[in-house]
Amino acid sequence: MNTQLLQNLLQAGNLPVNNFPVTSRYYRTGTATIDEPNGRKIIYLRRRMVPSPDRFVLLQEYVVREGDRLDNIAATQIGNPEQFWQIADANNAIKPEELTDEIGARLRITQPENLTGF
């Protein structure tokens, strides 16, 4: 499908239009524009509001082991290392890298909120 056609369809349904894939944490984040005095327009991504962890569907828990990294946990538990942000969101992490600092910590592995309802 033509990308522009797809974006037009999304805009018609009032969904945010951006070039992020559906698996991106920014997929449902809209854009805004600043008009500078010199006439230049700056288009930027709006702030992403992280949903409350209780809005996610819990799939399982993972116990942190020595040497774990969040990308590797995402690869084995979700199937994609780039989806580490799902684990960070589900565990209300401001600094995702700290989720693996404590051996024995329990991490929630969930379905991301932005994919529920599809």
Buried (B, 14 or more C-beta within 10 A) or exposed (E): EEEEEEBEEEEEEEEBBBEEEEBBBBBBBEEEEEEEEEEEEEEEEEEBEBBEBEEBEEEEEBEBEEEBEBBEBBBEBBEEBBBBBBBBBBBEBEEBEEBBEEEEBEBBBBBBBBBEEE
